Amino acid sequence: MRVILVILIENQGCCRAGIRRKDLGKTDPPVYVAADGIDDWKWTLCTGTLSEFLQAALAYESVFAVPLHGEELMYWITQEELETVRSGLEKQPFGLHGWLGMDMSFYSNAPDNMVVVMDCGDLEVLYGAASETGYKKLMEVMEGLGEGM
């Protein structure tokens, strides 16, 4: 059994992130995740560095905290709509892999907006902005994309 220093527990307790004990001496150690009910809590690599994990986790949480969102919190999107996101927004240099069995990618086109694309076989999206200006810029790409969940 691996010994893991747990650094984050998802708010419903169904997923944990941690650092292996043997990696604790590293300056920027990799982060592993395990999900309740998925492979009996098998720890899998989530990010290559703690700094990438923190950037991605904070970006994900920020989308829930910003005041401006779409009419729905989350949307289903198609592969074609994902291509619109990819071509209209800048992909961020961080992401989460294996978080609750999905991969998360992050996109934006202003310092105060963010789109999170969650690939779990289906494509789910959530997005938001902290200012009207950032929201308007984001909606230049996101307007009309997706089906509300």
N, C-alpha and C positions, 0 to 999 in steps of 0.2 A: 504494500500500500504506500502510495506517495504521501508525503507530509506537505501540506499546503498552508501557507499563511493567507487566510481569506481576507481580501481587501474590500469586497463589495458583495452585498446580498441584494438581489433584485427585490423590489418593494413587496412582492407577494411571496417571497421566499423560495421561488421555484428555480432560481438560477444563482450561481455563485461565481465570483472571479477571484483568482488567487495567484500567488507566486510560490513556486516550489522552494522548499527549504534550501536545496543545493544551489539555487540561483540568487539567494538573498544577498550575497556579497557582491553581486554585479551592480555596476553603476545604474543601468537602465534595464532591469531584467524582463524577460518575457512574461506575459500574463496568460493564464489558462482559465478555461471555464468548464463548469459542469452544470447540467440541468437535471432537475428532479424528473425521474421517469424516462430519461434518455440515456441508454447504455449504462444503467445502474451507477450514475454519478461518475462516469468516466471523464477524467480531466483532459481536455483537448486545447491545443494552442489557439488563443483568441487574437493576440497581437504579439509582434516581435519584441515590443518594448513597453514598459510601464507608461512612458510619456505618451505613446500613441494611444494606449488604452484610456488614459485620463482625458486626452483631447476628445476622443470619440464618445466616451461615456458622458462627458460634460456637454458636448454638442447635442447628443440625443436628449438629455434632460432639459436643455435650454429650449428645445422646441415646445415642450409642455409648458414652459414658464413664460414665454413671450406672449404679449397681449393680442396679437393679430394672427388669426388662423383662417383656414377655409371654412365653409359652412359646416362641414363635418370635420371631426378630428383626424380620421384616417380614411384613405381611399384605396381601392383596388385599381391598379393600372395594367395596361397591356404592354407587351414587348415594344410595340410601336410607340406608345406614349413614353416608355422609358428612353427610347432613342431621342425623343423631343427633349426630355430632361437632360440627357447627356450632351446633346448638341447646344442647348441654350444656357446651361449653367456650368460652373467650374467645379470639377470633382475635387474634393478636399483630400489631402495626403494622409488621411487616417480612416480607419474603419474598424468594425468589429466582425469577427468571424466565429461562427458556431454559437452565437448568443441565442439561447432558446431554440437551437436548431436552425438558425437563419444567419445570413450574412447581411451586414448593414453597410451601406455606402452613403456618403454625405456630399451634398452639392449646395452651392450658393452663388449669388451674383451681386451681393452687397455684404458689407461687414456685419450687418445686423439681421440677416435672414438665413434660413437653413431649410434644406429638404433632406429628409431621411428616407432612403429607399431600402426596404427590407425584403430580401429574397429568401423565401421559405418554400420554394417551388412555385408559389403564386407571388405576385409582386404587390407589396403594400407600400403606401407612401404616407408620410405626415410632413407638414411644413408649417412655417410661421415666420413672423418678423417682429422686431421690437419697435419699428417706427413705420409711419404711413409711407414714407419714401421707400424704405426697404421692402415693404409689402407690395407697393405698386410695381416696383422693379421685378420682384419675384413673380407677380401675377402676369407680367408680360410673357412668361414662359408657362406658368402653371394653370392659367385660366382655361377652364373647360376640360382639364385632364382628369381622368379617373372617375370611378363610381363610388359614391359614399358608402361607408361600411355601417 
